[in-house]
Amino acid sequence: MTQKKVLTIQDISCTGRCSITVALPVLSACGLETAILPTSILSTHTGGFTGYHHRDLTGDMEKILEHWKTLQLHFDAIYVGFLANEAQVTNTLHVIEELRSEDTLVFVDPAMADEGELYSLLAEDFPSQMRRLCQISDVMVPNMTESFLLLQESYKPGPYDPAEIDEMLRRLAKINQSQVVMTGVTTNDREMGAASYHSGSGHTHTCSCRKQEGVFYGTGDVFMSTLIGAMLNGFSIDEGIDIACKFVLDCIERTVAAGADYRYGVDFEQGIPLLLKLLGKQII
């Protein structure tokens, strides 16, 4: 069987488990060859830290693409995460246009906000730029804050009425006319999970797990990478959502039990054996 390949386009946070430092090991553990197109280098991610160093790699993206075009690369999936500005959105659209094949799935995590706030690096009009990327995605995966921004509405904290979640999903699905998976969904004080909707079939799916109090950085990256890994291993999107929810919960609970500093992300590394078990892969 030919090994499947994924390209992930997002930043490198040198410490603090998020973005590429989550995507690369999780996707690799899923048995996928993973290429990276870094958009920025940050000393840490922007959540919970101040005084971080940021180097913008916008000017390098097109140069990398020009070399890649000579190699006749094929990717089974392209996974877009955090982008720092409008120029990076434009570059990413160009990369997808040049490298996307008929069988390439495009996943977009509109990573731009959480807990009701836009990330500190981003301009106020950035949600409209990210919407351009979401429009060409096969699967878009916003969290609740990002969902409100994409819908151009003021953020409202949960819990949410199930009917409200359903309406938001249907409206979000009009952006890409395909699949939407919304994360961080709470309909009561005890559970949190994900909900999805497919614009073509009208099919919906929900997954809920025990809710842990606190802000856990990098969980969106763990969820997204696991979902992509599951789907490229032959699981349906519903099964992938369930696997991703279970794995994220495991990572959170282990991090809480260790009394770790949540700013540095969740301990997904020690959960890799569970991920392989969920994917039905043999642990060597």
Secondary structure, 3 states (H helix, E strand, C coil): CCCCEEEEEEEEEEECCCCHHHHHHHHHHCCCEEEEEEEEEEEECCCCCCCCCEEECHHHHHHHHHHHCCCCCCCCEEEECCCCCHHHHHHHHHHHHHHCCCCCEEEECCCCEECCEECCCCCCCHHHHHHHHHHCCCEECCEHHHHHHHCCCCCCCCCCCHHHHHHHHHHHHHHHCCEEEEEEECCCCCEEEEEEEECCCCCEEEEEEECCCCCCCCHHHHHHHHHHHHHCCCCCHHHHHHHHHHHHHHHHHHHHHCCCCHHHCCCCHHHHHHHHHHCCCCCC
